[in-house]
Amino acid sequence: MAYWLMKSEPFKFSWDDLVAKGEAGEEWDGVRNYQARNNMRAMALGDRVFFYHSNEGLAIVGIAEVCALAHPDSTTDDPRWECVDIRAICPMPRPVTLKEVKATPELAEMALVTSMRLSVQPVTEAEWQLICRMGGMTNGA
């Protein structure tokens, strides 16, 4: 299993919106960055995803999982763009803010810190476990 972080502006699509989609999940459409697209192409079913509220909130607020592999993005006819589907697993008991991540020396190399503009980014297992502990999760989801 691999770990990822996906960013969404909550006024466009929030954690609560994903939760409302239920087991079916939602297509992570609209990504127009090659590195982010390539990250989605590398995802496997069941990979875990931190759901991050960007622009407002600036926090990891939930954990999702990949429920459909990379496929054509339904929001464009351009075959270059693909996306995965994700579904909500559980909320973070306590959201982990960007400020907290930046203040944690063990997370200094995390893509959230070093590649802040990238909307779909990898997370190492060590980063995943630490953030889960910071957010009050005992089992790492």
N, C-alpha and C positions, 0 to 999 in steps of 0.2 A: 504494500500500500504506500502511496505517495501522499504528500501534503501540499496544500496550496492556499493562497489567499486571493479572494476576488472582491473587488471594490465596486460599490454602487452608491450613487447619491440617493439618500433616503427619500427625497421628494420625487424622484423618478421611479425607483423600485427599492423598497425597504425590506428589512428582515421580516417584518410583519406581512408584507406582500408575499414573500416566499413561503412563509408558514401557511398562509391562506391557500396556496396552490396544492397543499397536501402531498400525498404519495406520488402524484404525477410529476411534481416539480415544475420547473420552468426553464425554457431555453435561455441561455446566457448570450443573448443576441446583441448586435450593435457594436461589437469590438472591431476596431479598424486599426489595429496595431499588429504588425507581423510577429513581434516577440510574444505578445499576449496570445495571439492566435496559435502560434507554435506551442505554447505552454498548454493550451487546451487540446491540441492534437496529441500531446504526450500523456494526457490523463487516461486513467483506467477506471472501469466501473468500480464503485466503492471507495475511490480515493476520497479523502477528507478535505474539506474546504473551510477555512475561516471566512465568514461573511463580515466584511468591513464597510462601515458607513463612512463614506468620504464627504468632504466639503462641510457637512454639518454633522456633528457628533464625533468624527475622527476617532472611531473605536471599533474594535472587533466585538461584534455583538452576538454572533451565533456560529454554530457549526452545521455545515451542510455536507452532502455527499454527491459525487458524480453519479447520475442515474441514467445517462445516455451518452454514448461516445460521440466524438466529433462528427458533425454532419453539416451540410450546407446551412448557412444562416438564412432564416426565412425572411429577414428584413431587407435582403438585397438579391439582385439577379447576378451579381458578380461572383463567379465561382471561386475566387481567391479567399473568400471569407467563410469561415466555419465556426461552429460553436458547440458546446456541450450543453446538456441539461443537468441541473442540480436540484436537489430537494433538501428541505430543512430537516435536521436531525434533532438539535436542541439549542436553546439559547445559552449564551454564556451566563452563568449565575451572576457574575459581575463583569460588565464590559471592560475590556482592556484598552486603554486609550493610547493614542500615538505618543503622547507625552510620556507615558509610563514605559512604552517600548523603547523610546529614544533614551530614557534615563537608565536603562538596564544594560550594563556593559556586555553581558553575554549575548545581547541582541544587536550589537553594533554593526554586524555584517548582514543582518536580515535585509532582504530586498525591500521591505516596507520602509527601511531607513535609507538604504543606498540607491534604490530605484523607485522613488516615491510616486512617480507619475505612471508607472506600469500598473495596469488595471487587473491583470491576472499574473500572479507571480508564485514561484515555488517557495516552499517553507521546508526547512530541514526538520528531521525528527526531533532533534534537540530543541530547536526553536518552538516546535509544536508543543512538546511536553511542558516547557517552561511557561509558555503563554497560557496553556490550559491550567496550570497551577496558579498563575497570577489571576486568572479569571474565576478561581474557586472550584475548578473541576478536579475531582479526585481520580477519575479513571482515564483521562485523556481522550474521551469520546472515541 
